[in-house]
């Protein structure tokens, strides 16, 4: 299997995606009187046109508010770590291009500042959680591109042992070569939600990456269907040879949101989604 939508990334990563209430529709109830935040009495049918106009107006205002809340402050310093907290939120996009080059399909050449460190953590997290890690040649390329050279050399043998363990591969439904059974597709992809700088110096940074993960096998007969999980990984980064590189990391569960009562997609729909929807280069 190839590394996926972007060379080197695979389907996604890991070390792992209406209507309301399944009805296919969303119902909005507006307050009938001041202070009644839960909607009060139900509106009569006679006010349907007025209600529709009001709902449309609320939706437009909501979209505008979200856009305003998430816009980047172009006047802020390019170094997010030293910005004024009153002008930028922890997850606000800077507007700066993350990188101009790639190695093994993985973004490289991040800026030598805290924004660059956070962008590196997000993109490296995607690569390290991809299906490429289950293929020996692709795994070596990913590790060499993401880790500091001395760390990569030390970690490579242990990673080879872990990812080639027949027991481990069997437990997740793959054969001894890390391949999915005939008629099934192996999915391993993460979607970064945000990053947070924990500490930094001139040539080092500690960055937390919060993300949701998709992991499993889609297809008829799968005993390990694709499921969603949430994690936070803390990356230790070091500036080495003109780029940020990973020296160590730790992972913990969550934060995990409350699940919606949406109907799970079919195996075919899940497979098509992973194959047809490409990945991104993530920027702080």
Residue pairs with C-beta under 8 A, 6 or more apart in sequence:
1 10
1 131
1 135
1 179
1 180
1 186
2 10
3 9
3 10
3 105
3 130
3 131
3 132
3 135
3 138
4 10
4 11
4 12
4 130
4 131
4 132
4 189
4 279
5 11
5 277
5 278
5 279
6 105
6 278
6 279
6 281
7 102
7 104
7 105
8 102
8 103
8 104
8 105
8 106
8 127
8 130
8 132
8 138
8 141
8 142
8 145
9 105
9 106
9 126
9 127
9 130
9 132
9 279
10 130
10 131
10 132
10 133
10 138
10 188
10 189
11 130
11 131
11 185
11 186
11 187
11 188
11 189
11 214
11 274
12 126
12 129
12 130
12 131
12 187
12 188
12 189
12 190
12 191
12 213
12 214
12 274
12 279
13 125
13 126
13 127
13 128
13 129
13 130
13 133
13 188
13 189
13 190
13 213
14 129
14 130
14 133
14 188
14 189
14 190
14 213
14 215
15 128
15 129
15 233
15 251
16 129
16 188
16 190
16 213
16 214
16 215
16 216
16 227
16 228
16 229
16 231
17 191
17 212
17 214
17 228
17 273
18 24
18 26
18 260
18 262
19 25
19 26
20 26
20 27
21 261
22 261
22 262
22 263
28 55
28 58
29 38
29 39
29 42
30 39
30 43
30 51
30 54
30 55
30 58
31 37
31 38
31 39
31 40
32 39
32 40
32 41
32 43
33 40
43 51
69 89
70 89
70 91
70 92
70 93
71 92
71 93
72 88
72 92
72 93
72 94
72 95
73 83
73 87
73 88
73 92
74 95
75 87
76 83
76 84
76 87
76 88
76 94
77 83
78 94
78 96
78 111
78 113
78 115
79 113
79 114
79 115
80 88
80 94
80 113
80 114
80 115
80 118
80 197
80 284
81 113
81 114
81 115
81 197
81 200
82 114
90 194
90 196
91 194
91 195
93 283
93 284
94 115
94 283
94 284
96 111
96 115
96 283
97 283
98 107
98 110
98 111
98 116
98 119
98 123
98 281
98 282
98 283
98 284
99 107
99 108
99 109
99 110
99 119
99 123
99 281
100 109
101 107
101 108
101 109
102 108
103 145
104 138
104 141
104 142
104 144
104 145
106 123
106 124
106 127
106 142
106 145
106 146
107 119
107 120
107 123
107 281
108 145
108 243
109 242
109 243
110 116
110 117
110 119
110 120
110 243
110 244
111 119
112 239
112 242
114 197
114 200
114 205
114 284
115 284
116 244
116 284
117 197
117 200
117 205
117 207
117 237
117 244
118 195
118 196
118 197
118 205
118 207
118 284
119 195
119 282
119 283
119 284
120 207
120 237
120 243
120 244
121 195
121 207
121 209
121 235
121 237
121 244
122 192
122 195
122 209
122 282
122 283
122 284
123 281
123 282
124 146
124 235
124 246
125 190
125 192
125 209
125 211
125 233
125 235
126 189
126 190
126 192
126 279
126 282
127 142
127 145
127 146
128 142
128 146
128 246
129 188
129 189
129 190
129 213
130 142
130 188
130 189
131 186
131 187
131 188
131 189
132 138
132 139
132 141
132 142
133 139
133 142
133 159
133 163
133 188
134 163
134 169
134 174
134 178
134 186
134 188
135 178
136 160
136 163
136 164
139 159
139 160
139 163
140 156
143 152
143 155
143 156
143 159
144 152
146 152
146 245
146 246
147 155
147 245
147 246
147 247
148 238
148 240
148 245
148 246
148 247
149 240
149 241
149 245
151 245
151 246
151 247
151 248
162 168
163 178
164 176
164 178
166 176
169 175
169 176
169 178
172 216
172 217
172 224
173 180
173 181
173 184
173 186
173 216
173 217
173 222
173 223
173 224
174 180
174 186
175 181
179 186
180 186
180 217
180 219
181 217
181 219
181 221
183 219
183 220
183 221
184 217
184 218
184 219
184 220
184 221
184 222
185 217
185 218
185 219
185 271
185 274
185 275
186 217
187 214
187 215
187 216
187 217
187 218
187 226
187 270
187 271
187 274
188 213
188 214
188 215
189 213
189 214
189 215
189 274
189 279
190 211
190 212
190 213
190 214
190 231
191 211
191 212
191 213
191 214
192 209
192 210
192 211
192 282
193 210
193 211
193 212
194 209
194 210
195 207
195 208
195 209
195 210
195 284
196 207
196 208
196 210
197 205
197 206
197 207
198 206
198 207
198 208
198 234
199 205
199 206
200 206
202 239
203 238
203 239
204 236
204 237
204 238
204 239
205 237
205 244
206 234
206 235
206 236
206 237
207 234
207 235
207 237
208 232
208 233
208 234
208 235
209 232
209 233
209 234
209 235
210 230
210 231
210 232
210 255
211 230
211 231
211 232
211 233
212 228
212 229
212 230
213 228
213 229
213 230
213 231
214 226
214 227
214 228
214 274
215 226
215 227
215 229
216 222
216 224
216 225
216 226
216 227
217 223
217 224
217 225
217 226
218 225
218 226
218 267
218 268
218 270
218 271
218 274
219 267
219 271
220 267
222 267
225 267
226 270
229 253
230 253
230 254
230 255
230 256
230 257
231 251
231 252
231 253
231 254
232 251
232 252
232 253
232 254
232 255
233 249
233 250
233 251
233 252
234 249
234 250
234 251
234 252
235 246
235 248
235 249
236 246
236 247
236 248
236 249
237 244
237 245
237 246
237 247
238 244
238 245
238 247
239 245
265 273
